[in-house]
């Protein structure tokens, strides 16, 4: 899951999609550690030239590298995620801008690694999925240079971290109506769990968290430093609302014939089939500070506060005045509750429990910061609570 409210702006195509589905491969392609070699640097290129042999190279100095060869694992399937469009990447992800939407096409400033991470899934029930930092490149290698954080483990093997890291957060209580945000951790190249570094690309690793694992759970968040993915399990999706249920809620909300309390026009959420274009005449708009829902009008501008600031004619609170859009990605919803709350300032609408969960979930931002964001568009949330309860006026007749 990235954050594009159900579909990329240019449409879901090939390996670049808003929803990424993993399924059992016809033939296993997983790999597991096999042999460790200490090699002088002139021999490294020769050792890494075999494309049929997966390996991870740890450069300790200009004259010393450790190479761990990997062998075929018939019990797992491997899926790779990254910015690269090369064939070995199963799912291509692009940066999500803080204002929402995706940066389509190549981006020289992208902080997502070309080979960001890999997920190994057991081929037998319960199909356990484990995440590891870094993916294998076109030569079936992972290369950690001199400046990368790396170390020798107590059992004599090697481990390391990628430049900007792969962070994971497992929600407390699973992904359900009772969910609460968990603690962000960093995953190493070998799948071990560490506390966060002082900054995203610091060379000093965090502390090993021995009682946690790299097994993905329903609702786990995976941050690739530029895009955040939500992991959903088949069992979890069975509890999630369906697109049919979301459409029924839209029709039920429109059947109540909410009205603009000033213009007295009837309001209606547009069909998702129309797509998010310019708001139509019946589009509901909201003052995000107070939650009062209106039809569009041109009055109330407070120019001294900026072009986006409006004064609500009902309660006189001043704040952003934006159109309301129903959240259309069912996998992001914790429950099938009615669309009663909107994120501020973007105006995406969902159930109360879904809104409150995401409003209190800090997502990594830059090298140090964390900030809650709308799950449907990626916009950073504002205001005291990050969301607002919608106040509709029913028909007067």
VENHU-V783735 format. One record per run of one state. SS is the DSSP state (a for helix, b for strand, c for the rest). FROM is the first residue (numbers start at 1). LEN is the number of residues. Records with the same first field share a line. If there is no record, write none. Layout:
SS=FROM-LEN, FROM-LEN
//
This chain:
c=1-12, 14-2, 17-13, 40-1, 48-7, 62-2, 74-2, 83-8, 93-3, 97-5, 103-14, 123-6, 134-7, 145-5, 153-5, 161-5, 170-2, 173-7, 181-3, 188-5, 195-13, 209-6, 216-5, 224-4, 231-3, 240-3, 256-3, 260-6, 267-5, 275-10, 288-4, 295-6, 302-1, 306-3, 312-6, 324-1, 327-3, 333-8, 344-4, 351-1, 360-3, 366-3, 372-1, 374-6, 381-6, 390-1, 392-1, 394-4
b=13-1, 16-1, 30-10, 55-7, 64-10, 76-7, 91-2, 96-1, 102-1, 117-6, 129-5, 141-4, 150-3, 158-3, 166-4, 172-1, 180-1, 184-4, 193-2, 208-1, 215-1, 221-3, 228-3, 259-1, 266-1, 285-3, 292-3, 301-1, 309-3, 318-6, 325-2, 341-3, 348-3, 363-3, 369-3, 373-1, 380-1, 387-3, 391-1, 393-1
a=41-7, 234-6, 243-13, 272-3, 303-3, 330-3, 352-8
//
